[in-house]
Amino acid sequence: MRNITAQAATAAARPAGADVAVEVRGICKMYNEIEALRGIDLDFPAGKLTTLLGPSGCGKTTLLKIVAGLIPATSGEVRVNGNTVTGPGPERAFVFQDFALMPWATVMRNVGFGLELKGMGKNERQAIAQKYIAEVGLSGFENKYPHELSGGMRQRVGLARAFAVNADVLLLDEPFSAVDEQNRRKFQEDLLELVEKEKKTFIFVTHSIEEAVYCSDRIVILSRRPGRIAQIIEPEIDRSASPDAIRRDQGYLDTVEEIWQGLKHYVD
Ligand SMILES: Nc1ncnc2c1ncn2[C@@H]1O[C@H](COP(=O)(O)OP(=O)(O)OP(=O)(O)O)[C@@H](O)[C@H]1O
């Protein structure tokens, strides 16, 4: 585990040797008189999964939405592949907590919807949608509607839709919060496979320390509101090991414990 202290966090925000997909510079966010984020400087390495973790209300979702271009920062700048963010863009895809599926559309149409909006023809977009439906394990469910699927399956549709638009950066806001523990674990494992296969940059918000340590190349811990970077941790986990072996690994358990020790004083 590489543990980067708060003082060194800014300097270390640029991971040695890694390409940077998303640069966050001096981001502050006020919601009227509420100061949600203060002076966030952070680089997100390309092709890696970075998790934002921290106490409730510390500004994780706010930071994710600013990177997505869904809400403006009060001050500061976000650059994606070197370009300043001024709103949503095709190089970023946001996977919402509630999946934001269209209830009246089939899995196929939901997955291909981003491509439909771009004006892509039906055959081409169905071929692409089919590929990602298969990749997230939903082959055979192409003609089902969201209400016919379990929460975990709906989640997979949301993810397949994000992959289908071929964005470089995937922004996931607590994507597993609505699924049960078994599905959550299975989905975490699948996500790791997809991270490996798709070589995209993932920015992930979760409340779960275990999930963060299991899935992440980097964990950015934010302090209580106003959110600032408290710590950056890079778990050193042998991901070629089986999921069960990883969850029993001493390095994994020690990292979970260290993060818990750092965060527990925020819990009432
Ligand atoms: N639209 C808004 N208007 C006013 N205040 C807001 C708004 N959105 C968020 N906030 C406040 O800003 C702070 C940060 O919210 P945010 O949702 O980003 O935190 P979070 O870390 O994602 O929280 P949680 O872990 O509970 O999901 C909170 O105190 C929240 O109440």
PDBQT file of the ligand as one rigid body, heavy atoms in Angstrom, charges set to zero:
ROOT
HETATM    1  N1  LIG A 301     -28.053  21.130  -4.952  1.00  0.00    +0.000 N 
HETATM    2  C1  LIG A 301     -27.587  21.363  -3.710  1.00  0.00    +0.000 A 
HETATM    3  N2  LIG A 301     -27.970  22.456  -3.012  1.00  0.00    +0.000 NA
HETATM    4  C2  LIG A 301     -27.508  22.715  -1.770  1.00  0.00    +0.000 A 
HETATM    5  N3  LIG A 301     -26.630  21.922  -1.128  1.00  0.00    +0.000 NA
HETATM    6  C3  LIG A 301     -26.206  20.817  -1.761  1.00  0.00    +0.000 A 
HETATM    7  C4  LIG A 301     -26.661  20.469  -3.074  1.00  0.00    +0.000 A 
HETATM    8  N4  LIG A 301     -26.066  19.316  -3.455  1.00  0.00    +0.000 NA
HETATM    9  C5  LIG A 301     -25.284  18.953  -2.416  1.00  0.00    +0.000 A 
HETATM   10  N5  LIG A 301     -25.368  19.844  -1.407  1.00  0.00    +0.000 N 
HETATM   11  C6  LIG A 301     -24.641  19.804  -0.138  1.00  0.00    +0.000 C 
HETATM   12  O1  LIG A 301     -23.247  19.793  -0.426  1.00  0.00    +0.000 OA
HETATM   13  C7  LIG A 301     -22.566  18.848   0.392  1.00  0.00    +0.000 C 
HETATM   14  C8  LIG A 301     -21.864  17.817  -0.467  1.00  0.00    +0.000 C 
HETATM   15  O2  LIG A 301     -22.877  16.990  -1.102  1.00  0.00    +0.000 OA
HETATM   16  P1  LIG A 301     -22.506  15.704  -1.956  1.00  0.00    +0.000 P 
HETATM   17  O3  LIG A 301     -23.788  15.062  -2.351  1.00  0.00    +0.000 OA
HETATM   18  O4  LIG A 301     -21.554  16.064  -3.015  1.00  0.00    +0.000 OA
HETATM   19  O5  LIG A 301     -21.754  14.830  -0.848  1.00  0.00    +0.000 OA
HETATM   20  P2  LIG A 301     -21.413  13.280  -0.859  1.00  0.00    +0.000 P 
HETATM   21  O6  LIG A 301     -20.061  13.159  -0.248  1.00  0.00    +0.000 OA
HETATM   22  O7  LIG A 301     -21.589  12.708  -2.216  1.00  0.00    +0.000 OA
HETATM   23  O8  LIG A 301     -22.527  12.752   0.135  1.00  0.00    +0.000 OA
HETATM   24  P3  LIG A 301     -23.094  11.270   0.375  1.00  0.00    +0.000 P 
HETATM   25  O9  LIG A 301     -21.910  10.440   0.768  1.00  0.00    +0.000 OA
HETATM   26  O10 LIG A 301     -24.040  11.442   1.518  1.00  0.00    +0.000 OA
HETATM   27  O11 LIG A 301     -23.744  10.818  -0.894  1.00  0.00    +0.000 OA
HETATM   28  C9  LIG A 301     -23.616  18.266   1.337  1.00  0.00    +0.000 C 
HETATM   29  O12 LIG A 301     -23.583  18.951   2.551  1.00  0.00    +0.000 OA
HETATM   30  C10 LIG A 301     -24.916  18.502   0.610  1.00  0.00    +0.000 C 
HETATM   31  O13 LIG A 301     -25.976  18.649   1.520  1.00  0.00    +0.000 OA
ENDROOT
TORSDOF 0
